[in-house]
Amino acid sequence: MNSYLYIKVDSNSKNNVILKLNKINVKIYSLKEDKDSLIIKILASDYEKIDKYLKTMEFKKLKYTGPLYFKKTLQKYKFVLGAIICAMILVIFSSFFIVDIKVLHNNEELVDLILDELEENGVKKFHFAKSFDSMEKIKNKIRDNHLDKIDWLEITKVGMKYVVRVEERIINPEKNVKNYCHVYASKDGVITSLKLKEGEMQIDLGDYVKKDDVLISGDVHLNEETVSNICAEGSVYAEVWYTVNVKVPLTYVVKEKTGKTRSNLVINYDGIDHQLFKDRLNTFTTSKKELFNLLGVKVYLKKDEEIRETKKKYTIKEAEEKALKEAKEKIELTLENDEKIISQNVLQKTINDSTIDIDIFVVAEENIAIQKEARLDGDRIT
């Protein structure tokens, strides 16, 4: 397979160039005029004739095609390719070697216990990794030997390190049983649902209650006399109300991927990234994949994806929808799983230069029952 070369020569006379090339037996495969110059395609091997016989004319090499293109490219990037090959060798080596063991837990005693157990079973830093089956047996052995301290244990190999995730077994103390208490309202609201477990209900569906009103009493009555004092228990759901203020900017930026990507190699040592090539995209998002990690030196494959940013403007309706969504999310953060938002309404909105200020009325259904211990003080109950 032949290799070709595109050359450029500055000349006002196309015929003169063609005649001189023909004279030294250089075949022209294509010719293109570009202002005051000519771009000519020839056999790469014929350039020696030009360099030897046409020294008075200045020919500039533009690009090679065919096998010689790949040869020239390999020569140009031989150091980069060498670095990639070395990196690949280190990646393969890293799959068999361990340089760090990380136990993810904040209990230092438990962390030390697991590290000691791993070392006793031959799992150490700067040693070769063990097989998956061996690590499963070691994991199960450690867990079974410490059932009073370990509830769950998982060991994962990540690059050149083992990551140990562990759940500590917590033995809950016996629940402190309250002798005497009432259930109070934690918020103002209108009662929607009642569930009594212990005590006497003091309210009914549809009642409006205020914060700290007694909902369920711990006083048990018979024939209008108090016969016992117990700890009241139950759930009381009510409609509660919130006014949420949300400020929405009238303009926003939409980021879209263009599909153009660039890859790079990043070497990190002493906590600083060093790229092999310069970034060639103006606005982009970046993701990195670790190739290997050896003695504090990390090599990543970096992928940049070009982003196009477009400024847009909300309509009043769109701004209201965004505000309603934000208000809902804000209230939902305070709700339990069995609580919910019933309705939302925009109360008022104020448009400023760059934002719209929106007040939103939110109705939620929540369990407002809160149990508080009471005390008998003579004939008075507090």
C-alpha positions in Angstrom: 0.0 0.0 0.0 1.5 3.4 -1.1 2.0 6.3 1.2 1.2 9.8 -0.2 2.2 13.3 0.8 0.5 16.6 0.4 2.9 19.5 -0.2 2.4 23.2 -0.6 4.4 25.5 -2.8 4.0 29.3 -3.3 3.8 30.1 -7.0 2.0 32.3 -9.4 2.6 29.9 -12.3 0.9 26.5 -12.0 2.3 25.4 -15.3 5.8 26.1 -14.3 5.5 23.9 -11.2 3.9 21.1 -13.1 6.7 21.2 -15.8 9.4 21.0 -13.2 7.8 18.1 -11.4 7.3 16.2 -14.6 10.9 16.9 -15.5 12.2 15.0 -12.4 9.6 12.2 -12.9 7.4 13.2 -9.9 3.8 12.1 -10.6 1.0 14.5 -9.5 -2.1 12.7 -8.2 -4.1 15.8 -7.4 -3.6 19.5 -7.5 -5.5 22.3 -5.8 -5.0 26.0 -6.2 -5.2 28.1 -3.0 -4.7 31.9 -3.6 -1.0 32.3 -4.5 0.0 28.7 -3.7 -0.6 25.1 -4.9 -1.4 22.1 -2.8 -0.1 18.9 -4.6 -0.5 15.2 -3.8 2.5 13.0 -4.7 4.0 9.7 -3.7 5.8 10.2 -0.3 8.9 8.5 -1.8 9.1 11.1 -4.6 9.8 13.9 -2.1 13.5 12.9 -2.1 13.6 13.9 -5.8 12.1 17.3 -5.0 14.4 17.9 -2.1 17.4 17.0 -4.3 16.6 18.7 -7.6 14.3 21.6 -6.8 16.1 23.3 -4.0 15.4 26.7 -5.4 11.6 26.2 -4.8 10.3 26.1 -1.3 8.0 23.1 -0.8 6.2 22.6 2.6 5.0 19.2 3.8 1.4 19.3 4.9 0.3 15.8 5.8 1.0 12.1 5.0 -1.6 9.4 4.2 -1.3 5.7 4.1 1.2 3.6 6.2 3.6 6.4 6.5 1.0 8.5 8.2 0.8 6.0 11.0 4.6 5.7 11.2 5.0 9.4 11.5 2.2 9.7 14.1 3.8 6.9 16.2 7.1 8.7 16.1 5.5 12.0 17.1 3.6 10.6 20.0 6.1 7.8 21.0 6.5 9.2 24.5 2.8 9.5 25.1 2.2 6.0 23.8 5.0 4.8 26.0 3.4 6.4 29.0 0.0 4.7 28.0 1.7 1.3 27.7 3.4 1.7 31.0 0.1 2.8 32.6 -1.6 -0.3 31.1 1.1 -2.5 32.6 0.7 -0.8 35.9 -3.1 -1.3 35.7 -2.7 -5.0 35.1 -0.2 -5.2 38.0 -2.5 -3.3 40.2 -5.2 -6.0 39.9 -2.9 -8.3 41.9 -1.4 -5.9 44.5 -2.9 -4.2 47.5 -1.4 -0.9 48.9 -4.2 0.2 51.3 -7.0 -1.2 53.4 -9.8 1.2 54.3 -12.5 0.4 57.0 -15.4 2.8 56.6 -16.7 3.3 60.2 -16.4 6.0 62.9 -15.9 3.6 65.7 -12.2 3.4 66.1 -12.3 0.3 68.3 -14.3 -1.6 65.7 -12.0 -0.4 62.9 -8.9 -1.6 64.8 -10.6 -4.9 65.5 -11.3 -5.6 61.8 -7.8 -4.5 60.7 -6.3 -6.9 63.3 -8.5 -9.7 62.1 -7.6 -9.1 58.5 -3.9 -9.1 59.2 -4.2 -12.4 61.2 -5.8 -13.8 58.1 -3.0 -12.6 55.7 -4.8 -9.6 54.3 -2.1 -6.9 54.5 -0.9 -3.7 52.8 1.8 -4.2 50.1 0.8 -7.8 49.6 -0.8 -9.6 46.7 -4.6 -9.7 46.7 -6.4 -12.8 47.6 -9.0 -14.6 45.5 -12.7 -13.7 45.7 -13.5 -17.1 47.4 -10.7 -16.6 49.9 -12.0 -13.1 50.8 -15.5 -14.4 51.2 -14.3 -17.0 53.7 -12.3 -14.5 55.7 -15.2 -12.0 55.7 -17.6 -14.7 57.1 -15.0 -15.9 59.6 -14.5 -12.3 61.0 -18.3 -11.7 61.2 -19.0 -15.1 62.9 -16.2 -14.5 65.5 -17.7 -11.2 66.5 -21.5 -11.5 66.2 -21.9 -9.4 69.4 -20.1 -6.5 67.6 -20.7 -6.9 63.9 -24.1 -7.0 62.3 -23.0 -6.8 58.6 -19.7 -6.9 56.9 -18.6 -6.4 53.2 -15.1 -6.3 51.7 -14.7 -4.9 48.2 -11.5 -4.6 46.1 -11.3 -1.1 44.5 -8.2 -0.7 42.4 -5.3 -1.4 44.6 -7.1 -1.3 47.9 -9.7 -3.2 50.0 -12.6 -1.1 51.1 -14.4 -2.6 54.2 -18.0 -1.6 54.9 -19.3 -2.6 58.3 -22.5 -2.2 60.3 -22.0 -2.3 64.1 -24.5 -4.4 66.1 -26.3 -2.2 68.5 -28.0 -3.8 71.5 -30.9 -1.6 72.4 -31.5 -1.0 76.1 -34.8 -1.9 77.5 -37.4 0.8 76.7 -38.1 3.1 79.6 -41.8 2.7 80.2 -43.5 5.9 81.3 -45.9 5.6 84.2 -48.1 8.6 83.6 -48.4 10.9 80.6 -50.8 12.8 78.3 -50.7 13.2 74.5 -50.6 16.9 73.5 -50.9 18.7 70.2 -47.5 19.7 68.7 -49.1 22.2 66.3 -52.4 24.0 65.5 -54.7 22.2 63.2 -58.0 20.6 62.3 -58.4 16.9 63.3 -58.7 14.5 60.3 -57.9 11.0 61.8 -57.7 9.5 65.3 -56.2 6.3 66.7 -56.4 5.5 70.4 -54.1 3.0 72.1 -54.2 4.0 75.7 -56.1 6.7 77.6 -59.2 8.7 77.0 -59.6 10.8 73.8 -60.3 14.4 74.4 -61.1 15.6 70.9 -63.2 14.5 67.8 -62.9 14.6 64.0 -63.2 18.1 62.7 -62.2 19.8 65.9 -59.8 22.7 65.8 -56.9 22.4 68.3 -54.1 24.6 69.3 -50.5 23.7 70.2 -50.2 22.1 73.7 -53.9 21.2 73.9 -54.5 17.8 75.5 -55.5 15.3 72.8 -55.5 12.0 74.7 -55.6 12.1 78.5 -53.8 9.6 80.8 -56.6 9.9 83.4 -59.0 6.9 83.2 -62.5 7.8 84.6 -65.3 5.7 85.8 -68.6 7.3 86.7 -66.9 10.7 86.5 -64.2 9.7 89.0 -60.5 9.2 88.2 -59.8 5.6 88.8 -56.2 5.3 87.5 -53.4 7.3 85.9 -51.7 5.7 82.9 -49.5 6.7 80.0 -51.7 7.9 77.2 -50.7 6.7 73.7 -52.2 7.1 70.2 -51.9 9.0 66.9 -53.8 12.1 65.9 -53.6 13.4 62.4 -54.6 17.0 61.5 -54.6 19.5 58.7 -51.8 22.0 59.4 -51.0 25.1 57.4 -47.8 26.8 56.2 -47.0 29.9 54.2 -43.8 29.4 52.2 -42.0 32.2 50.4 -40.1 31.3 47.3 -38.0 33.6 45.1 -37.6 32.5 41.5 -35.1 34.2 39.2 -36.8 35.3 35.9 -33.9 34.1 33.8 -32.1 30.8 34.0 -29.4 28.9 32.1 -30.0 25.6 30.3 -26.9 23.4 29.8 -27.0 20.9 26.9 -24.4 18.4 25.8 -23.3 19.0 22.2 -22.0 15.4 21.7 -18.4 16.6 21.3 -15.9 14.8 23.7 -12.2 14.9 24.4 -10.1 12.4 26.4 -7.0 13.0 28.4 -4.7 11.3 30.8 -4.2 12.8 34.3 -1.4 11.9 36.7 -2.0 12.9 40.3 0.8 13.0 42.9 1.2 15.1 46.0 -2.6 15.9 45.6 -2.0 17.8 42.4 -3.4 16.8 38.9 -1.1 17.0 35.9 -2.6 16.6 32.5 -0.8 15.3 29.5 -2.7 17.5 27.0 -4.3 20.9 27.3 -8.1 21.2 27.5 -9.5 21.9 24.0 -13.1 22.6 24.9 -14.3 26.0 26.3 -17.3 24.9 28.4 -17.5 21.3 29.5 -18.2 18.8 32.2 -15.6 16.3 33.3 -15.6 12.7 34.6 -12.6 10.7 35.7 -12.0 7.0 35.9 -9.1 5.8 38.0 -6.8 3.5 36.0 -4.3 2.7 38.8 -3.0 3.8 42.1 0.5 3.0 43.2 2.5 4.4 46.1 0.5 7.6 46.2 0.6 8.2 42.4 -2.7 7.9 40.6 -3.5 7.8 36.9 -6.9 8.7 35.6 -8.6 8.6 32.2 -10.3 12.0 32.0 -13.3 12.6 29.7 -14.6 16.1 28.9 -18.0 16.6 27.3 -18.7 19.9 25.7 -21.7 21.9 27.1 -23.6 24.6 25.4 -25.2 27.2 27.7 -28.4 29.0 26.7 -30.1 31.7 28.7 -33.9 31.4 28.9 -36.7 33.3 30.7 -39.5 31.9 32.7 -43.1 32.8 31.9 -45.2 33.8 34.9 -46.9 30.4 34.8 -43.6 28.5 34.6 -42.2 30.6 37.6 -45.3 29.7 39.6 -44.9 26.0 38.8 -41.3 26.1 39.9 -42.2 27.9 43.1 -44.9 25.3 43.9 -42.5 22.5 43.3 -39.8 24.1 45.6 -42.4 24.8 48.3 -43.6 21.2 48.2 -40.1 19.9 48.4 -39.3 22.2 51.3 -42.3 21.0 53.4 -41.8 17.3 52.4 -38.4 17.4 54.1 -40.2 17.9 57.4 -42.8 15.2 56.9 -42.7 11.5 57.9 -43.5 8.7 55.6 -47.2 8.5 56.6 -47.7 12.3 56.3 -48.5 14.1 53.1 -49.3 17.4 51.4 -53.0 17.9 50.7 -53.0 21.1 48.7 -51.1 24.2 47.6 -52.2 27.7 46.5 -50.5 30.8 45.4 -51.4 33.6 47.8 -49.6 36.5 46.1 -46.7 37.3 43.8 -44.4 40.3 43.3 -42.3 40.8 40.2 -39.0 42.6 40.7 -36.2 43.4 38.2 -34.7 39.9 38.1 -36.9 37.8 40.4 -40.5 36.9 41.1 -41.4 36.7 44.8 -44.2 34.2 45.5 -46.0 33.4 48.7 -47.6 29.9 48.7 -50.2 28.5 51.1 -49.6 24.8 51.8 -52.0 22.4 53.6 -50.4 19.2 55.0 -51.8 16.2 56.9 -49.5 15.4 59.8 -49.4 13.4 63.0 -49.5 16.2 65.6 -49.6 13.9 68.7 -46.7 14.3 71.1 -46.4 12.3 74.3 -45.3 14.1 77.4 -44.7 12.6 80.9 -47.0 14.0 83.6 -46.5 14.1 87.4 -49.0 13.7 90.3 -48.4 16.5 92.8 -50.9 15.9 95.7 -54.3 16.4 94.2 -52.9 18.3 91.2 -51.8 16.8 88.0 -48.9 18.5 86.1 
